[in-house]
């Protein structure tokens, strides 16, 4: 068997900063609600990528599914490459 290494000889250089989970979640919420996300989705669709958009469910009788994910081809009238 090989020799086990101990952690006390290896010290972290401290390169990676720790960001709190609360800040990460808030940044994500801000991006998802921003118009930048919509623009990025449209640009990705125009490049030929398969995009998905989350929209309100038009069928109001399905109360357990308030939002549904549909393809970019269904939502956008722009043709993909």
Gaussian input, Z-matrix of N, CA and C with variables (Angstrom, degrees):
# hf/3-21g

backbone

0 1
 N
 C     1     B1
 C     2     B2     1     A1
 N     3     B3     2     A2     1     D1
 C     4     B4     3     A3     2     D2
 C     5     B5     4     A4     3     D3
 N     6     B6     5     A5     4     D4
 C     7     B7     6     A6     5     D5
 C     8     B8     7     A7     6     D6
 N     9     B9     8     A8     7     D7
 C    10    B10     9     A9     8     D8
 C    11    B11    10    A10     9     D9
 N    12    B12    11    A11    10    D10
 C    13    B13    12    A12    11    D11
 C    14    B14    13    A13    12    D12
 N    15    B15    14    A14    13    D13
 C    16    B16    15    A15    14    D14
 C    17    B17    16    A16    15    D15
 N    18    B18    17    A17    16    D16
 C    19    B19    18    A18    17    D17
 C    20    B20    19    A19    18    D18
 N    21    B21    20    A20    19    D19
 C    22    B22    21    A21    20    D20
 C    23    B23    22    A22    21    D21
 N    24    B24    23    A23    22    D22
 C    25    B25    24    A24    23    D23
 C    26    B26    25    A25    24    D24
 N    27    B27    26    A26    25    D25
 C    28    B28    27    A27    26    D26
 C    29    B29    28    A28    27    D27
 N    30    B30    29    A29    28    D28
 C    31    B31    30    A30    29    D29
 C    32    B32    31    A31    30    D30
 N    33    B33    32    A32    31    D31
 C    34    B34    33    A33    32    D32
 C    35    B35    34    A34    33    D33
 N    36    B36    35    A35    34    D34
 C    37    B37    36    A36    35    D35
 C    38    B38    37    A37    36    D36
 N    39    B39    38    A38    37    D37
 C    40    B40    39    A39    38    D38
 C    41    B41    40    A40    39    D39
 N    42    B42    41    A41    40    D40
 C    43    B43    42    A42    41    D41
 C    44    B44    43    A43    42    D42
 N    45    B45    44    A44    43    D43
 C    46    B46    45    A45    44    D44
 C    47    B47    46    A46    45    D45
 N    48    B48    47    A47    46    D46
 C    49    B49    48    A48    47    D47
 C    50    B50    49    A49    48    D48
 N    51    B51    50    A50    49    D49
 C    52    B52    51    A51    50    D50
 C    53    B53    52    A52    51    D51
 N    54    B54    53    A53    52    D52
 C    55    B55    54    A54    53    D53
 C    56    B56    55    A55    54    D54
 N    57    B57    56    A56    55    D55
 C    58    B58    57    A57    56    D56
 C    59    B59    58    A58    57    D57
 N    60    B60    59    A59    58    D58
 C    61    B61    60    A60    59    D59
 C    62    B62    61    A61    60    D60
 N    63    B63    62    A62    61    D61
 C    64    B64    63    A63    62    D62
 C    65    B65    64    A64    63    D63
 N    66    B66    65    A65    64    D64
 C    67    B67    66    A66    65    D65
 C    68    B68    67    A67    66    D66
 N    69    B69    68    A68    67    D67
 C    70    B70    69    A69    68    D68
 C    71    B71    70    A70    69    D69
 N    72    B72    71    A71    70    D70
 C    73    B73    72    A72    71    D71
 C    74    B74    73    A73    72    D72
 N    75    B75    74    A74    73    D73
 C    76    B76    75    A75    74    D74
 C    77    B77    76    A76    75    D75
 N    78    B78    77    A77    76    D76
 C    79    B79    78    A78    77    D77
 C    80    B80    79    A79    78    D78
 N    81    B81    80    A80    79    D79
 C    82    B82    81    A81    80    D80
 C    83    B83    82    A82    81    D81
 N    84    B84    83    A83    82    D82
 C    85    B85    84    A84    83    D83
 C    86    B86    85    A85    84    D84
 N    87    B87    86    A86    85    D85
 C    88    B88    87    A87    86    D86
 C    89    B89    88    A88    87    D87
 N    90    B90    89    A89    88    D88
 C    91    B91    90    A90    89    D89
 C    92    B92    91    A91    90    D90
 N    93    B93    92    A92    91    D91
 C    94    B94    93    A93    92    D92
 C    95    B95    94    A94    93    D93
 N    96    B96    95    A95    94    D94
 C    97    B97    96    A96    95    D95
 C    98    B98    97    A97    96    D96
 N    99    B99    98    A98    97    D97
 C   100   B100    99    A99    98    D98
 C   101   B101   100   A100    99    D99
 N   102   B102   101   A101   100   D100
 C   103   B103   102   A102   101   D101
 C   104   B104   103   A103   102   D102
 N   105   B105   104   A104   103   D103
 C   106   B106   105   A105   104   D104
 C   107   B107   106   A106   105   D105
 N   108   B108   107   A107   106   D106
 C   109   B109   108   A108   107   D107
 C   110   B110   109   A109   108   D108
 N   111   B111   110   A110   109   D109
 C   112   B112   111   A111   110   D110
 C   113   B113   112   A112   111   D111
 N   114   B114   113   A113   112   D112
 C   115   B115   114   A114   113   D113
 C   116   B116   115   A115   114   D114
 N   117   B117   116   A116   115   D115
 C   118   B118   117   A117   116   D116
 C   119   B119   118   A118   117   D117
 N   120   B120   119   A119   118   D118
 C   121   B121   120   A120   119   D119
 C   122   B122   121   A121   120   D120
 N   123   B123   122   A122   121   D121
 C   124   B124   123   A123   122   D122
 C   125   B125   124   A124   123   D123
 N   126   B126   125   A125   124   D124
 C   127   B127   126   A126   125   D125
 C   128   B128   127   A127   126   D126
 N   129   B129   128   A128   127   D127
 C   130   B130   129   A129   128   D128
 C   131   B131   130   A130   129   D129
 N   132   B132   131   A131   130   D130
 C   133   B133   132   A132   131   D131
 C   134   B134   133   A133   132   D132
 N   135   B135   134   A134   133   D133
 C   136   B136   135   A135   134   D134
 C   137   B137   136   A136   135   D135
 N   138   B138   137   A137   136   D136
 C   139   B139   138   A138   137   D137
 C   140   B140   139   A139   138   D138
 N   141   B141   140   A140   139   D139
 C   142   B142   141   A141   140   D140
 C   143   B143   142   A142   141   D141
 N   144   B144   143   A143   142   D142
 C   145   B145   144   A144   143   D143
 C   146   B146   145   A145   144   D144
 N   147   B147   146   A146   145   D145
 C   148   B148   147   A147   146   D146
 C   149   B149   148   A148   147   D147
 N   150   B150   149   A149   148   D148
 C   151   B151   150   A150   149   D149
 C   152   B152   151   A151   150   D150
 N   153   B153   152   A152   151   D151
 C   154   B154   153   A153   152   D152
 C   155   B155   154   A154   153   D153
 N   156   B156   155   A155   154   D154
 C   157   B157   156   A156   155   D155
 C   158   B158   157   A157   156   D156
 N   159   B159   158   A158   157   D157
 C   160   B160   159   A159   158   D158
 C   161   B161   160   A160   159   D159
 N   162   B162   161   A161   160   D160
 C   163   B163   162   A162   161   D161
 C   164   B164   163   A163   162   D162
 N   165   B165   164   A164   163   D163
 C   166   B166   165   A165   164   D164
 C   167   B167   166   A166   165   D165
 N   168   B168   167   A167   166   D166
 C   169   B169   168   A168   167   D167
 C   170   B170   169   A169   168   D168
 N   171   B171   170   A170   169   D169
 C   172   B172   171   A171   170   D170
 C   173   B173   172   A172   171   D171
 N   174   B174   173   A173   172   D172
 C   175   B175   174   A174   173   D173
 C   176   B176   175   A175   174   D174
 N   177   B177   176   A176   175   D175
 C   178   B178   177   A177   176   D176
 C   179   B179   178   A178   177   D177
 N   180   B180   179   A179   178   D178
 C   181   B181   180   A180   179   D179
 C   182   B182   181   A181   180   D180
 N   183   B183   182   A182   181   D181
 C   184   B184   183   A183   182   D182
 C   185   B185   184   A184   183   D183
 N   186   B186   185   A185   184   D184
 C   187   B187   186   A186   185   D185
 C   188   B188   187   A187   186   D186
 N   189   B189   188   A188   187   D187
 C   190   B190   189   A189   188   D188
 C   191   B191   190   A190   189   D189
 N   192   B192   191   A191   190   D190
 C   193   B193   192   A192   191   D191
 C   194   B194   193   A193   192   D192
 N   195   B195   194   A194   193   D193
 C   196   B196   195   A195   194   D194
 C   197   B197   196   A196   195   D195
 N   198   B198   197   A197   196   D196
 C   199   B199   198   A198   197   D197
 C   200   B200   199   A199   198   D198
 N   201   B201   200   A200   199   D199
 C   202   B202   201   A201   200   D200
 C   203   B203   202   A202   201   D201
 N   204   B204   203   A203   202   D202
 C   205   B205   204   A204   203   D203
 C   206   B206   205   A205   204   D204
 N   207   B207   206   A206   205   D205
 C   208   B208   207   A207   206   D206
 C   209   B209   208   A208   207   D207
 N   210   B210   209   A209   208   D208
 C   211   B211   210   A210   209   D209
 C   212   B212   211   A211   210   D210
 N   213   B213   212   A212   211   D211
 C   214   B214   213   A213   212   D212
 C   215   B215   214   A214   213   D213
 N   216   B216   215   A215   214   D214
 C   217   B217   216   A216   215   D215
 C   218   B218   217   A217   216   D216
 N   219   B219   218   A218   217   D217
 C   220   B220   219   A219   218   D218
 C   221   B221   220   A220   219   D219
 N   222   B222   221   A221   220   D220
 C   223   B223   222   A222   221   D221
 C   224   B224   223   A223   222   D222
 N   225   B225   224   A224   223   D223
 C   226   B226   225   A225   224   D224
 C   227   B227   226   A226   225   D225
 N   228   B228   227   A227   226   D226
 C   229   B229   228   A228   227   D227
 C   230   B230   229   A229   228   D228
 N   231   B231   230   A230   229   D229
 C   232   B232   231   A231   230   D230
 C   233   B233   232   A232   231   D231
 N   234   B234   233   A233   232   D232
 C   235   B235   234   A234   233   D233
 C   236   B236   235   A235   234   D234
 N   237   B237   236   A236   235   D235
 C   238   B238   237   A237   236   D236
 C   239   B239   238   A238   237   D237
 N   240   B240   239   A239   238   D238
 C   241   B241   240   A240   239   D239
 C   242   B242   241   A241   240   D240

   B1=1.4448
   B2=1.5196
   B3=1.3096
   B4=1.4570
   B5=1.5201
   B6=1.3262
   B7=1.4567
   B8=1.5264
   B9=1.3147
   B10=1.4579
   B11=1.5202
   B12=1.3078
   B13=1.4625
   B14=1.5171
   B15=1.2978
   B16=1.4641
   B17=1.5235
   B18=1.2845
   B19=1.4561
   B20=1.5286
   B21=1.3109
   B22=1.4590
   B23=1.5290
   B24=1.3167
   B25=1.4578
   B26=1.5270
   B27=1.3003
   B28=1.4642
   B29=1.5339
   B30=1.3124
   B31=1.4558
   B32=1.5185
   B33=1.3182
   B34=1.4522
   B35=1.5192
   B36=1.3276
   B37=1.4566
   B38=1.5287
   B39=1.3313
   B40=1.4479
   B41=1.5168
   B42=1.3290
   B43=1.4616
   B44=1.5181
   B45=1.3073
   B46=1.4496
   B47=1.5202
   B48=1.3179
   B49=1.4495
   B50=1.5122
   B51=1.2896
   B52=1.4528
   B53=1.5259
   B54=1.3228
   B55=1.4510
   B56=1.5198
   B57=1.3154
   B58=1.4632
   B59=1.5201
   B60=1.3128
   B61=1.4556
   B62=1.5188
   B63=1.3091
   B64=1.4584
   B65=1.5312
   B66=1.3193
   B67=1.4653
   B68=1.5243
   B69=1.3350
   B70=1.4667
   B71=1.5262
   B72=1.3274
   B73=1.4641
   B74=1.5221
   B75=1.3389
   B76=1.4557
   B77=1.5173
   B78=1.3353
   B79=1.4719
   B80=1.5238
   B81=1.3161
   B82=1.4565
   B83=1.5282
   B84=1.3339
   B85=1.4690
   B86=1.5248
   B87=1.3303
   B88=1.4640
   B89=1.5236
   B90=1.3431
   B91=1.4618
   B92=1.5251
   B93=1.3231
   B94=1.4575
   B95=1.5247
   B96=1.3258
   B97=1.4615
   B98=1.5326
   B99=1.3252
   B100=1.4670
   B101=1.5239
   B102=1.3338
   B103=1.4643
   B104=1.5329
   B105=1.3148
   B106=1.4630
   B107=1.5210
   B108=1.3217
   B109=1.4648
   B110=1.5238
   B111=1.3220
   B112=1.4690
   B113=1.5254
   B114=1.3167
   B115=1.4694
   B116=1.5231
   B117=1.3390
   B118=1.4640
   B119=1.5191
   B120=1.3333
   B121=1.4645
   B122=1.5270
   B123=1.3177
   B124=1.4604
   B125=1.5248
   B126=1.3347
   B127=1.4667
   B128=1.5233
   B129=1.3226
   B130=1.4695
   B131=1.5208
   B132=1.3216
   B133=1.4712
   B134=1.5251
   B135=1.3330
   B136=1.4657
   B137=1.5239
   B138=1.3384
   B139=1.4598
   B140=1.5239
   B141=1.3324
   B142=1.4527
   B143=1.5046
   B144=1.3224
   B145=1.4518
   B146=1.5246
   B147=1.3115
   B148=1.4691
   B149=1.5215
   B150=1.3136
   B151=1.4515
   B152=1.5229
   B153=1.3213
   B154=1.4607
   B155=1.5169
   B156=1.3156
   B157=1.4530
   B158=1.5210
   B159=1.3153
   B160=1.4587
   B161=1.5194
   B162=1.3281
   B163=1.4614
   B164=1.5250
   B165=1.3250
   B166=1.4585
   B167=1.5168
   B168=1.3096
   B169=1.4552
   B170=1.5356
   B171=1.3369
   B172=1.4655
   B173=1.5280
   B174=1.3393
   B175=1.4652
   B176=1.5276
   B177=1.3318
   B178=1.4688
   B179=1.5277
   B180=1.3280
   B181=1.4642
   B182=1.5270
   B183=1.3298
   B184=1.4717
   B185=1.5309
   B186=1.3151
   B187=1.4621
   B188=1.5235
   B189=1.3196
   B190=1.4608
   B191=1.5330
   B192=1.3354
   B193=1.4654
   B194=1.5261
   B195=1.3337
   B196=1.4618
   B197=1.5250
   B198=1.3212
   B199=1.4599
   B200=1.5196
   B201=1.3352
   B202=1.4557
   B203=1.5195
   B204=1.3160
   B205=1.4656
   B206=1.5242
   B207=1.3302
   B208=1.4577
   B209=1.5199
   B210=1.3113
   B211=1.4596
   B212=1.5212
   B213=1.3182
   B214=1.4564
   B215=1.5119
   B216=1.3368
   B217=1.4641
   B218=1.5240
   B219=1.3435
   B220=1.4608
   B221=1.5285
   B222=1.3227
   B223=1.4613
   B224=1.5250
   B225=1.3198
   B226=1.4584
   B227=1.5259
   B228=1.2830
   B229=1.4734
   B230=1.5310
   B231=1.3243
   B232=1.4677
   B233=1.5234
   B234=1.3051
   B235=1.4575
   B236=1.5122
   B237=1.3302
   B238=1.4739
   B239=1.5176
   B240=1.3290
   B241=1.4769
   B242=1.5051
   A1=110.39
   A2=113.87
   A3=118.93
   A4=112.25
   A5=114.12
   A6=120.05
   A7=109.32
   A8=117.64
   A9=121.20
   A10=109.37
   A11=114.99
   A12=119.26
   A13=109.56
   A14=114.43
   A15=118.16
   A16=108.53
   A17=115.83
   A18=122.12
   A19=111.43
   A20=118.38
   A21=119.57
   A22=112.77
   A23=118.00
   A24=118.82
   A25=111.71
   A26=117.77
   A27=121.37
   A28=108.86
   A29=116.82
   A30=120.91
   A31=109.50
   A32=116.34
   A33=121.49
   A34=109.99
   A35=116.04
   A36=120.68
   A37=111.87
   A38=117.01
   A39=120.29
   A40=113.60
   A41=117.81
   A42=121.02
   A43=112.04
   A44=117.14
   A45=120.88
   A46=110.00
   A47=115.93
   A48=120.27
   A49=110.61
   A50=116.41
   A51=121.40
   A52=107.82
   A53=116.44
   A54=121.84
   A55=107.24
   A56=116.13
   A57=118.77
   A58=109.58
   A59=115.27
   A60=121.35
   A61=110.57
   A62=117.18
   A63=121.82
   A64=110.60
   A65=116.91
   A66=120.70
   A67=110.55
   A68=116.82
   A69=120.31
   A70=111.17
   A71=116.63
   A72=120.58
   A73=111.03
   A74=117.19
   A75=120.56
   A76=111.24
   A77=117.08
   A78=120.39
   A79=110.52
   A80=116.92
   A81=120.62
   A82=111.09
   A83=117.12
   A84=120.48
   A85=111.34
   A86=116.50
   A87=120.39
   A88=111.27
   A89=116.70
   A90=120.00
   A91=111.45
   A92=116.64
   A93=119.62
   A94=111.95
   A95=117.89
   A96=121.50
   A97=112.11
   A98=117.85
   A99=120.29
   A100=111.31
   A101=116.55
   A102=119.57
   A103=112.58
   A104=117.43
   A105=121.09
   A106=110.93
   A107=116.64
   A108=120.25
   A109=110.39
   A110=117.11
   A111=120.53
   A112=110.99
   A113=115.93
   A114=120.12
   A115=110.03
   A116=116.77
   A117=120.32
   A118=111.44
   A119=117.12
   A120=120.05
   A121=110.99
   A122=117.06
   A123=120.71
   A124=110.52
   A125=116.62
   A126=119.81
   A127=111.32
   A128=117.57
   A129=120.86
   A130=110.01
   A131=117.30
   A132=121.45
   A133=110.30
   A134=116.00
   A135=119.62
   A136=111.70
   A137=117.15
   A138=120.84
   A139=112.47
   A140=117.07
   A141=119.69
   A142=114.32
   A143=117.47
   A144=120.10
   A145=110.10
   A146=115.83
   A147=120.15
   A148=108.32
   A149=116.40
   A150=120.98
   A151=110.64
   A152=115.07
   A153=122.19
   A154=107.83
   A155=116.21
   A156=122.09
   A157=108.49
   A158=116.00
   A159=121.23
   A160=107.22
   A161=115.94
   A162=121.41
   A163=109.04
   A164=115.46
   A165=119.02
   A166=108.83
   A167=115.26
   A168=120.75
   A169=109.38
   A170=117.81
   A171=118.89
   A172=113.29
   A173=116.81
   A174=120.84
   A175=108.53
   A176=116.69
   A177=121.33
   A178=112.77
   A179=118.17
   A180=119.60
   A181=111.71
   A182=117.71
   A183=121.13
   A184=108.25
   A185=115.16
   A186=119.05
   A187=113.13
   A188=117.75
   A189=119.68
   A190=111.79
   A191=117.97
   A192=122.10
   A193=108.61
   A194=116.75
   A195=120.06
   A196=111.62
   A197=116.30
   A198=121.76
   A199=108.37
   A200=115.59
   A201=120.31
   A202=108.61
   A203=115.56
   A204=121.26
   A205=108.27
   A206=115.56
   A207=121.19
   A208=108.41
   A209=116.61
   A210=120.33
   A211=110.43
   A212=114.89
   A213=119.98
   A214=112.46
   A215=117.56
   A216=120.64
   A217=111.29
   A218=116.73
   A219=120.49
   A220=112.24
   A221=116.72
   A222=121.13
   A223=111.20
   A224=116.40
   A225=121.01
   A226=110.57
   A227=115.28
   A228=120.41
   A229=111.07
   A230=115.86
   A231=121.78
   A232=108.52
   A233=116.85
   A234=121.35
   A235=109.97
   A236=114.98
   A237=119.66
   A238=108.92
   A239=115.49
   A240=120.78
   A241=110.03
   D1=147.56
   D2=179.31
   D3=-78.26
   D4=164.88
   D5=-179.42
   D6=-76.81
   D7=135.17
   D8=177.93
   D9=-78.93
   D10=137.26
   D11=178.68
   D12=-90.24
   D13=147.53
   D14=178.27
   D15=-106.72
   D16=148.05
   D17=-176.39
   D18=-72.61
   D19=-22.09
   D20=-173.76
   D21=-68.24
   D22=-15.22
   D23=178.94
   D24=-90.63
   D25=-15.18
   D26=-176.88
   D27=-110.63
   D28=123.92
   D29=-176.64
   D30=-113.94
   D31=138.59
   D32=178.06
   D33=-70.27
   D34=141.77
   D35=179.09
   D36=-85.02
   D37=-8.28
   D38=176.08
   D39=72.73
   D40=30.31
   D41=-177.61
   D42=-73.79
   D43=-35.86
   D44=-172.30
   D45=-95.84
   D46=116.38
   D47=177.56
   D48=-78.55
   D49=147.60
   D50=-179.52
   D51=-96.78
   D52=123.90
   D53=177.41
   D54=-105.08
   D55=135.04
   D56=-176.92
   D57=-66.90
   D58=150.65
   D59=-177.89
   D60=-65.32
   D61=-32.19
   D62=179.81
   D63=-63.61
   D64=-42.13
   D65=179.26
   D66=-68.37
   D67=-40.99
   D68=178.99
   D69=-62.02
   D70=-42.85
   D71=179.42
   D72=-64.58
   D73=-41.37
   D74=-179.43
   D75=-65.92
   D76=-39.14
   D77=177.85
   D78=-64.59
   D79=-39.18
   D80=178.41
   D81=-65.85
   D82=-44.45
   D83=177.94
   D84=-60.39
   D85=-41.20
   D86=179.51
   D87=-63.58
   D88=-41.46
   D89=179.91
   D90=-67.40
   D91=-42.40
   D92=-177.78
   D93=-65.73
   D94=-27.35
   D95=-179.99
   D96=-92.10
   D97=-6.70
   D98=-174.35
   D99=-85.88
   D100=156.83
   D101=176.14
   D102=-69.54
   D103=-16.79
   D104=178.13
   D105=-60.69
   D106=-38.03
   D107=-179.75
   D108=-64.69
   D109=-43.61
   D110=179.53
   D111=-62.77
   D112=-40.92
   D113=178.95
   D114=-63.76
   D115=-42.87
   D116=178.83
   D117=-63.42
   D118=-37.85
   D119=178.71
   D120=-66.26
   D121=-41.59
   D122=179.91
   D123=-65.98
   D124=-43.21
   D125=178.47
   D126=-63.29
   D127=-39.40
   D128=177.92
   D129=-64.89
   D130=-38.62
   D131=178.85
   D132=-64.82
   D133=-41.32
   D134=-179.56
   D135=-67.33
   D136=-28.24
   D137=177.94
   D138=-76.74
   D139=-9.85
   D140=177.95
   D141=106.80
   D142=4.66
   D143=179.76
   D144=-79.81
   D145=152.52
   D146=178.65
   D147=-85.19
   D148=110.44
   D149=-176.11
   D150=-105.84
   D151=156.06
   D152=176.96
   D153=-126.17
   D154=136.12
   D155=177.92
   D156=-117.63
   D157=140.96
   D158=176.55
   D159=-100.85
   D160=120.74
   D161=-179.19
   D162=-127.08
   D163=165.25
   D164=175.26
   D165=-68.80
   D166=143.85
   D167=-178.75
   D168=-71.08
   D169=120.93
   D170=179.31
   D171=-69.01
   D172=-22.09
   D173=178.27
   D174=-87.40
   D175=98.97
   D176=-174.81
   D177=-72.37
   D178=-11.47
   D179=178.79
   D180=-74.92
   D181=-19.64
   D182=177.24
   D183=-87.52
   D184=84.17
   D185=-175.99
   D186=-75.55
   D187=-17.16
   D188=178.86
   D189=-82.57
   D190=-11.27
   D191=179.07
   D192=-124.29
   D193=85.28
   D194=-179.36
   D195=-69.98
   D196=-34.64
   D197=-178.58
   D198=-125.96
   D199=148.46
   D200=176.39
   D201=-131.04
   D202=152.76
   D203=177.52
   D204=-99.53
   D205=127.00
   D206=179.32
   D207=-124.82
   D208=160.05
   D209=-179.00
   D210=-74.94
   D211=157.67
   D212=178.69
   D213=-64.57
   D214=-28.12
   D215=178.25
   D216=-64.64
   D217=-34.05
   D218=179.50
   D219=-74.72
   D220=-34.55
   D221=-174.96
   D222=-85.96
   D223=-47.97
   D224=-174.37
   D225=-93.59
   D226=145.97
   D227=177.06
   D228=-94.32
   D229=3.46
   D230=179.85
   D231=-83.14
   D232=132.57
   D233=179.92
   D234=-79.44
   D235=142.37
   D236=175.64
   D237=-80.55
   D238=158.11
   D239=175.89
   D240=-71.45

